[in-house]
Amino acid sequence: MPFSSRASLLPWGVALALLSPLTACRGRELPNMTPIAAPAPAPRAAERPTPAATPDAPAPPAAPQGGPIAGSPTSFAPIVREVRTSVVSVFAAIREVSSMQWGFNGTQERMALGRGTGFLIADNGEILTNNHVIQGAAFIEVQLDDGRRFPAEVLGRDERLDVALLRMKAPGVALHPVRLGDSDRLSVGDWVMAMGNPYGLSQTVTAGIVSAIGRTGREVHLSDDSFGNLLQTDASINPGNSGGPLLNLAGEVVGINVAVHREAQGVGFAIPINMARVVVPQLRQYGRVMRSWLGVSIAPVRENMVDWMRLPDSRGALVQDVEPGSPAAAADIRSGDVIRRFDGQDVTDATQLPWLASSAGIGHRSRVELVRQGTVATVEVTLAAMPERQAVALPPGRPGMVPIPGPVGP
């Protein structure tokens, strides 16, 4: 199916037409540009006065030598050469139905083109990307770095984590999957690199650092039931980067680029690759994620609650309600309990608990450490299957976080 290369509308309501085409500027000045005077050249070494050496006056200190910061990369080019054949552009043909205008009754259909990014994780053509890139697609194509295009099918998708598993149909084509890293080993300040298809500019590379880790649902909220624990980076991420890889200096994927803050620069977010690792086997086998269920609604612990609830600090998830007949009810978890550890992992923020409980596994016996009226207790809970459309209540997040699909064109 041919796709139009025109792009007209961004999800942020910013017309792509406002982006002026690039203009060659060689040999002429641009309006409203003020030339910058070059600084006067420094005197040559032979022209500089040399201070007289005396027994009482020590020699002047040597000038500091310039150079890269210790541990910083001298070039990202080796990483780009290694992974560029693994990063693909994703094109999704989406059928849109709208009401007819200008006094006509009925509806009209058109095919819109959404653009995003993905990366190969297996030599059989499996690709990871964001769910919002391909959601509602009637047809999907992927493009390799050499320009060849192949159709792709959806093996599975998960709206809550915003990941989708595709498989490109390219029999006989040699493919090069990426290496997956360990996102739990990232530290704030680590160098990272993003690759993607922003504004249709395929194989675009940007670099930055990990600005923060473990961004929670209160800070970054893409939907009412999304999971927290996102990575934050200042590597430039733009519409069309959705689903692309965030890579460490070893060339390993440590995140899936998913969102940017619409009112900021250099504030982008990625799903930790370790979270995607958990759901990929289920997407491959079932086409969706079979989540386990605890059966509580929760809220954060506020600082002003610590003293009167006799807590050591504000870490944990405050149980607001317990679903009747749920695993939590069977384990005698009560409203007012504060869950501080789940299966040996600290619950530092309320938004961590939904992921821990839902990814532990149906039928899994989990140890839950909680504080009840100042007393520490441990209970065992046998998790059940999450009911359809059941979501653990999360605290409200901040406005302004948006997913980053590519431009949409007719």
N, C-alpha and C positions, 0 to 999 in steps of 0.2 A: 504494500500500500504506500503510495507516495505521500510524503508529508510536506506541507508548506514550510518554507524557511522563515516566513514572516512571524514576528512576535509583536503582540499588541497590548497585552494587559498583564500586569503583575498582580499577585494576590494582595499586595499592600495598597492597591488602588493607585499605583504610580504608573502612568502611561510610559511604555517603553519608548514611545516616540519622542519623549523628552530627552533621551540620550542622544546627543549629537554624534554623528559619525566622526571617526577619527580623521583628522586633516593633516596632510603633510605640511610641515612648517619649515622645511629647509630653505634658506636663502631669503626669508622675509620675516618681519616682525609681526607679532599678533597685537591687536588693539588692546589698550588698557594694561599693557605689560611694561613695566619700568625696568630698563637695563640695570643690572647690578654691577657696580664698579668693582673691578678686580683689585684686591689689596696690593699694596706696594710690595715688590719682592723683598724678601729678607736679605740682608747683606750676606755675601759669601763668607765662608769661614776665614779667608785671608783678610777680609775687610773688618772683621770683628775685633775690637780691642781685647787684648789678653791681659787679665789682671796680673799685676806683679806678684811674684811669689816671695813671701817673707816668712821668716821663722814663726812669727806670731799669727800669721793669717793662713789658715788652711786653704788648700786648693778648693775651688768651687765644685759643688757636686755635679756629677755627670747628668746630662739631660736624660729624662726617662725615655726608654725605647717603646715605640708604639707596637701594637700587635693585638691579636684577638684575645678575648677573655678566656681564661683557662677552661677547657671543657666545651667551648663553643665550636660548632662545625666550621671548617674552612669553606665547605661547599656542600650543597644538597644534591649536586648533580649525580653522584653515584647511586643515591636512593632513587632518584627519578628514573635513571636508566634501568634499575632493577624492577620497579613496580609499574612503569607506564603501560606495559602490555597487559597488565592485570586490571587496570581501571577502565571502565566502559561508560559511555554515555547511554542513558536510558530515555527512550521516546515512547510516550504513552498516548495513544489516540483515545480520547474520552468523548463519549456521546453526551451532549448537553441538550436538554429540553427546556424551552422557555416559552412563555406566553407571547402570542403575536401582539404587535402594537399597531398604532394608528387606526384603531377602530375595528380591526379584524378579529374574529373569534377563532379559537383553537390554539394549537401550539405549533412550534417549529423546532426542528432539530438541526444541530450542526456538529461537526466533528472538530474538537479542539485538540491541540497538541500540547501535552505537558512534557517538560524536559527535566531530567535529573541525572544522577550519577549512581554507579554501582561498582562492585569489585568482585572478581572471580575468587571463589573459595575452594573450588575443586576442579580437576581437569575434565570432568564430565559436563562442564558448562554451568554449574551452580553459581548464582550471583546473589550477594546480599545488597539490599538497598532499603530505602524507607518505604513504609506502607503508603504514606500520603503521596508518593511519586506515582504509584500505579493504581491507586484506589479508583474504582469505577472505569478502568481502562477496557475498551473493547478489543484492542490490539496493542501489542508491545513489541518494539524493536530495540536491539542494543547495537551499539557501534564500537568496534575495536579501535585501538589507537591508529591503525593503518587505514581507517576509513571504511572497512568492510562492515556491512550491516547484516544482522541475522534476526529472525523472529525469536521471541522468547515466550515462555508460559509461566504462570504463577503456580509454584508448588505449594506455597502456604504464606499466610500473612498474619500479623498480629497488630491490631490497632492500638492496644494499650502501650506496648513498648515501641510502636511505630517502626517495625521492621517487616520486610517481605523477603521471601526466598524465591528467586526466579531460576529457570533453567533455559539457557539459550540453545537453539536447535542449530548446531553447527557440526554435523558429522564429518569426521575426517580432518577437522581443523585442530592444529596443535594449540592448546591453551595453557596459560601460565598463571596458576592461582597465586594469591598473595600468601604470606606467612602471617599468622595471627599471633599477636603478642599477649602480654599479661597486663591488663589495665590496672590491676590492683597494685602494681609496682610503680606506677606513676607518682611523681612528686610535683608539687607546685614549683614552677621554674624550669621544668624539663623542656627541652626543645621538641617541637612537633611540626609536622608538615601536612598540609591539606592538599588533596588533588581533586579536581572535579570539572564540571561543565557549566560554570557560571555564565548566564546570558548567552548560552550556546557556544561559548569559547572553550572548546574541548581541550582536555589535557592541561588546564591551568593549574599552576603550582604556587602555593603561598606558604609562608612559614611564620612561626611565632613560638610562643611558649604556652605551657599549661598555666592558665591564670588562677584556676581554683579547681578543686575536686570535691565530689560529693555534694554538688548543688542540689538542694532539696526541693520538695514540692512547694514549700512556702516561698522559695526564691525564683524558681523556674517552673512555670505551670503551663504545659501545652494543652491540657484538657482536664476535666474534672477528675478523671480516674487514671491519669498518667502516673508513671513511676518517677521518683526522684533520682538522686545519685548521678546526675549528669556531670560531664567534664566541661569546664569552661576554658576557652582559648582565645587569644588575640590574633591567631592566624586568620587572615581575611577569608570570610565565608560569605557568599552571596547567593541570590536566587539561582538555582541550577546546581548548587553544591550538595543538595539533599541526597543522602545515601552514599556520598563519597567517603573515602577513608581518611582518617586522621592517623598519621604514621609517626613512629618514634625514630630515633637516629639509627636503629638497627634495620630500618625498612619494614618493620612489623606493624600491622594494623592494630591500633589500641582504642579506636573509637569510630563511630559512624556519625558523620556530621548531620545534624538534624534541625537546628533552629538558630536564629539570630535575634537580637533585641532590636526592634524596629527604630528605636529612638537613640541608638548608641552606635559608636564605631568600635570595632575590635572587641565585640562582646558576642561570641558565638558559642554554641554548645554541641556536644557530641554524646552519643550513647556509648557507655563503656563496652568494649568488645566482649568482656567477660559476661555481661548480661545477655548479649546476643548468643554467645556460645550455649547458654542454658536452653534457649528456646529453639535453636536450629534443628536439633534432632526431631522434635515434635512437629515442627513445620514440615519437615521432610516426610515424616511418617503419617501424620494425621491431617496436614493442611492447616492446622490451627494449634493453639497452645491449650493443653489440658491442665488447668491450674488447680492447685489445692486451695483449701478454704479453712480459715480459722473461725470466722463468724463474729467479728467485733467491729464496731465503729470507733474511731480513735480521734484524738486531738493532741496537739503539742502540749507539753508541760511548760507553763509560763513561770517566769522568775518569781512572781508574787505568790505562786502556789507552793514553793519549796518548803517554806517554814511550816505553814499550817497543815501540809500533808506529810510532814516529817520525812522529807526526802533528802538525800545527801547533796543533790544538785538537780538541775533541770533536764538531765538526760532522760530519755525514755518516751513511751507512748502512753498517753492517758486513755484508758478504756472508758468511753462514754456510754455505750450500750452494748449488750450481748444479745445476739439473735437467739430466740427460743429454739431449742432443738439442735443448735449448732455444736461443733466440736468444742468451742470455748465454753458453752453452757454445760456440756457433759463433764468438762474438767474443772468446773466450779470457778471459772474466771468470772469476776464480778465488775459491775460498774464502779469506777473509782480506783480500780487497780492501776498501777503503773508498770507496764512491761518494760524491763531493762535489758534483758538478754533473751535471744531466741536461738535455740540450737547452738549455743556456745558463742554466738556473735553478739556484740554489743549493739543495742538499739539506741544510738545517740540522738536520733531525731524521729519524730512520729512517722515521717514519710518513708522511712526505711522498712518498717514492719510489713506493709503490704507486699513488697517484693520478696522478703524473706519467707513469709507465710505462703505466698502463692507459688513459689518456685521450689518449695521443699519436696513436694510430691504427694499425690493422692495416696492415702493410707499410711503415710509416714508418721512415726511417733516422734513428736518434737518435745524437747525440754524447754519450758518457759519459766524464766526467773522474773518475779514481780515483787513489787512492794505494796503491801496492803496495810494501811493505817500505821505506817512506820516499821512494819515487820517484813523482813525478806522471806519469801517462800518460793518453792520450785514445784511446778506441776507438770504432768505429762499430758500431751494432747495428741489424739489421733486425728490427723487432718482428713477432711472429706473433699469430695469434688466440689468445685465452686459452682453454685447454681447459675443457670444461664442469665446473663445480663446482671449478675451480682457484682457490685463493686464496693470495696472498702471505702468508707467516707474519708476524704482527705481534707486537710485544712486549706482554706482559700489561698491562691497564689497571687503573685503580683501581675498586673497587666503589662502588656507590651511584648510578650514573647510570642513569636510567630514561627511556624515551620517555613522551610525555605525551598518550596518547589520552584521549578524553572518558569520562564515566561510561557504564557499560553498564547497560541496563535490560531487563526482560523484554519 
